[in-house]
Amino acid sequence: MIRCKTEKPPQKLEIDLSGPEGNAYVLMAYAERWGRQLGYSSHKIKSIIDEMKLTNYEGLLYTFDREFGSFVTLWR
């Protein structure tokens, strides 16, 4: 069966928060890298990272998930 590429669901990246990729600094580095790849302005990237630093780890995860959750699955 031949299908249109637009029907294909995008593959989601996965991050295991209990492993080394779940480190807050690694998540902020991902936010910076993916923000650049998505064409975010440097101001928007800085704002996201500043918000991630604003509170505790749960707040960092909330911000990360809000901004990048459409293509990243976070596992606890």
C-alpha positions as CSV (number, residue, x, y, z in Angstrom):
1,M,0.0,0.0,0.0
2,I,1.4,3.4,-0.9
3,R,0.7,6.3,1.4
4,C,1.4,10.0,1.6
5,K,4.4,11.0,3.7
6,T,2.1,13.5,5.5
7,E,0.2,10.5,7.0
8,K,3.3,9.1,8.6
9,P,3.4,10.0,12.3
10,P,6.6,11.7,13.3
11,Q,9.0,9.6,15.4
12,K,9.4,11.0,18.9
13,L,12.7,11.2,20.7
14,E,12.8,9.6,24.1
15,I,14.7,10.7,27.2
16,D,15.0,8.5,30.3
17,L,15.0,11.0,33.2
18,S,16.5,8.5,35.5
19,G,19.6,8.2,33.3
20,P,22.4,10.7,32.5
21,E,20.2,12.4,29.9
22,G,17.8,13.4,32.7
23,N,20.4,15.7,34.2
24,A,19.2,19.3,34.3
25,Y,22.2,20.6,32.5
26,V,21.8,18.1,29.7
27,L,18.1,19.0,29.3
28,M,19.1,22.7,29.1
29,A,21.7,21.8,26.4
30,Y,19.0,19.9,24.5
31,A,16.7,23.0,24.8
32,E,19.4,25.2,23.3
33,R,20.3,22.8,20.5
34,W,16.8,22.1,19.5
35,G,15.7,25.7,19.8
36,R,18.4,26.6,17.3
37,Q,17.3,23.7,15.0
38,L,13.7,24.9,15.2
39,G,14.7,28.4,14.2
40,Y,13.9,30.0,17.5
41,S,15.5,33.4,18.1
42,S,18.4,33.6,20.5
43,H,16.2,35.7,22.8
44,K,13.5,33.0,22.9
45,I,16.1,30.3,23.6
46,K,17.5,32.4,26.4
47,S,14.1,32.9,27.8
48,I,13.3,29.2,27.8
49,I,16.5,28.3,29.5
50,D,16.1,31.2,32.1
51,E,12.6,29.9,32.9
52,M,14.1,26.3,33.2
53,K,16.6,27.7,35.8
54,L,13.9,29.7,37.7
55,T,12.6,26.9,39.9
56,N,13.2,23.3,40.9
57,Y,13.7,20.2,38.7
58,E,9.9,19.7,38.3
59,G,9.6,23.2,37.0
60,L,12.5,22.6,34.6
61,L,10.7,19.5,33.3
62,Y,7.4,21.4,33.0
63,T,9.0,24.1,30.8
64,F,11.0,21.6,28.8
65,D,7.9,19.5,28.2
66,R,5.8,22.6,27.3
67,E,8.4,23.7,24.7
68,F,9.6,20.4,23.2
69,G,7.0,17.8,24.4
70,S,5.5,17.6,20.9
71,F,8.5,15.6,19.7
72,V,10.2,14.4,22.9
73,T,8.8,11.8,25.3
74,L,10.2,12.0,28.8
75,W,10.3,8.8,30.8
76,R,10.6,8.7,34.7
